[in-house]
Amino acid sequence: MVVYVQTYGAAERELVQGWQAAWRQDLQALVPRAEDVVATARGAGRIPPLPVRQTTVRYHDEDGIACANKIAATGGREGAWKVEPLSARLKPSRHVIEVWVKPTKADADAY
């Protein structure tokens, strides 16, 4: 599996680094560096995506459901992180999971 992590600012960077290391080791997943979607969008002259209200794990295909649930367990108590399929409006990629990290108060306020 490839796990892409999206954040809404720099404040989440340290937080997700620990998760990424664990997912690499425990799940044997390929986990590229997290992307700050606000910085990416602004750099491209686009409007940044709306922030998620809770950290959300999106799987692209049926093979990713079990892995997505294991990743969601990182959030602690059950239901703390939402697990859902990729929107039907988007083109899925095999063996891909996206983790959209809820912005910290500092990043949400700067949004």
Contacts in CASP RR format, 6 or more apart in sequence:
PFRMAT RR
TARGET T0000
AUTHOR 0000-0000-0000
METHOD contacts of the structure
MODEL  1
MVVYVQTYGAAERELVQGWQAAWRQDLQALVPRAEDVVATARGAGRIPPL
PVRQTTVRYHDEDGIACANKIAATGGREGAWKVEPLSARLKPSRHVIEVW
VKPTKADADAY
1 27 0 8 1.000
1 29 0 8 1.000
1 30 0 8 1.000
1 63 0 8 1.000
1 64 0 8 1.000
1 67 0 8 1.000
1 95 0 8 1.000
1 96 0 8 1.000
1 97 0 8 1.000
2 29 0 8 1.000
2 30 0 8 1.000
2 31 0 8 1.000
2 32 0 8 1.000
2 93 0 8 1.000
2 95 0 8 1.000
2 96 0 8 1.000
2 97 0 8 1.000
3 20 0 8 1.000
3 23 0 8 1.000
3 27 0 8 1.000
3 29 0 8 1.000
3 30 0 8 1.000
3 31 0 8 1.000
3 67 0 8 1.000
3 71 0 8 1.000
3 97 0 8 1.000
3 98 0 8 1.000
3 99 0 8 1.000
4 32 0 8 1.000
4 35 0 8 1.000
4 96 0 8 1.000
4 97 0 8 1.000
4 98 0 8 1.000
4 99 0 8 1.000
5 16 0 8 1.000
5 19 0 8 1.000
5 20 0 8 1.000
5 31 0 8 1.000
5 32 0 8 1.000
5 34 0 8 1.000
5 35 0 8 1.000
5 98 0 8 1.000
5 99 0 8 1.000
5 101 0 8 1.000
6 34 0 8 1.000
6 35 0 8 1.000
6 37 0 8 1.000
6 98 0 8 1.000
6 99 0 8 1.000
6 100 0 8 1.000
6 101 0 8 1.000
7 13 0 8 1.000
7 16 0 8 1.000
7 34 0 8 1.000
7 35 0 8 1.000
7 36 0 8 1.000
7 37 0 8 1.000
7 101 0 8 1.000
7 103 0 8 1.000
7 107 0 8 1.000
8 36 0 8 1.000
8 37 0 8 1.000
8 38 0 8 1.000
8 48 0 8 1.000
8 51 0 8 1.000
8 101 0 8 1.000
8 103 0 8 1.000
8 107 0 8 1.000
8 108 0 8 1.000
8 111 0 8 1.000
9 36 0 8 1.000
9 38 0 8 1.000
9 39 0 8 1.000
9 103 0 8 1.000
9 107 0 8 1.000
9 110 0 8 1.000
10 36 0 8 1.000
10 107 0 8 1.000
11 103 0 8 1.000
11 104 0 8 1.000
11 106 0 8 1.000
11 107 0 8 1.000
12 34 0 8 1.000
12 101 0 8 1.000
12 103 0 8 1.000
12 104 0 8 1.000
12 107 0 8 1.000
13 34 0 8 1.000
13 36 0 8 1.000
15 101 0 8 1.000
15 104 0 8 1.000
16 34 0 8 1.000
16 99 0 8 1.000
16 101 0 8 1.000
17 34 0 8 1.000
19 74 0 8 1.000
19 99 0 8 1.000
20 31 0 8 1.000
20 34 0 8 1.000
22 74 0 8 1.000
23 29 0 8 1.000
23 31 0 8 1.000
23 71 0 8 1.000
23 74 0 8 1.000
24 30 0 8 1.000
24 31 0 8 1.000
26 70 0 8 1.000
27 67 0 8 1.000
27 70 0 8 1.000
27 71 0 8 1.000
29 67 0 8 1.000
29 97 0 8 1.000
34 101 0 8 1.000
37 48 0 8 1.000
37 49 0 8 1.000
38 48 0 8 1.000
38 107 0 8 1.000
38 111 0 8 1.000
41 47 0 8 1.000
41 48 0 8 1.000
41 49 0 8 1.000
42 48 0 8 1.000
48 111 0 8 1.000
51 102 0 8 1.000
51 103 0 8 1.000
51 108 0 8 1.000
51 111 0 8 1.000
52 82 0 8 1.000
52 100 0 8 1.000
52 101 0 8 1.000
52 102 0 8 1.000
53 102 0 8 1.000
54 80 0 8 1.000
54 81 0 8 1.000
54 82 0 8 1.000
54 102 0 8 1.000
55 75 0 8 1.000
55 80 0 8 1.000
55 81 0 8 1.000
55 82 0 8 1.000
55 99 0 8 1.000
55 100 0 8 1.000
55 101 0 8 1.000
55 102 0 8 1.000
56 81 0 8 1.000
56 82 0 8 1.000
56 83 0 8 1.000
56 84 0 8 1.000
56 99 0 8 1.000
56 100 0 8 1.000
56 102 0 8 1.000
57 68 0 8 1.000
57 69 0 8 1.000
57 71 0 8 1.000
57 72 0 8 1.000
57 81 0 8 1.000
57 82 0 8 1.000
57 83 0 8 1.000
57 84 0 8 1.000
57 97 0 8 1.000
57 98 0 8 1.000
57 99 0 8 1.000
57 100 0 8 1.000
58 68 0 8 1.000
58 83 0 8 1.000
58 84 0 8 1.000
58 85 0 8 1.000
58 86 0 8 1.000
58 97 0 8 1.000
58 98 0 8 1.000
58 99 0 8 1.000
58 100 0 8 1.000
59 65 0 8 1.000
59 67 0 8 1.000
59 68 0 8 1.000
59 83 0 8 1.000
59 84 0 8 1.000
59 85 0 8 1.000
59 86 0 8 1.000
59 96 0 8 1.000
59 97 0 8 1.000
60 85 0 8 1.000
60 86 0 8 1.000
60 92 0 8 1.000
60 93 0 8 1.000
60 94 0 8 1.000
60 95 0 8 1.000
60 96 0 8 1.000
60 97 0 8 1.000
60 98 0 8 1.000
61 92 0 8 1.000
61 94 0 8 1.000
61 95 0 8 1.000
61 96 0 8 1.000
63 94 0 8 1.000
63 95 0 8 1.000
64 95 0 8 1.000
64 97 0 8 1.000
65 83 0 8 1.000
67 97 0 8 1.000
68 83 0 8 1.000
68 97 0 8 1.000
69 83 0 8 1.000
71 81 0 8 1.000
71 97 0 8 1.000
71 99 0 8 1.000
72 79 0 8 1.000
72 80 0 8 1.000
72 81 0 8 1.000
72 82 0 8 1.000
72 83 0 8 1.000
74 81 0 8 1.000
75 81 0 8 1.000
86 92 0 8 1.000
86 98 0 8 1.000
103 111 0 8 1.000
END
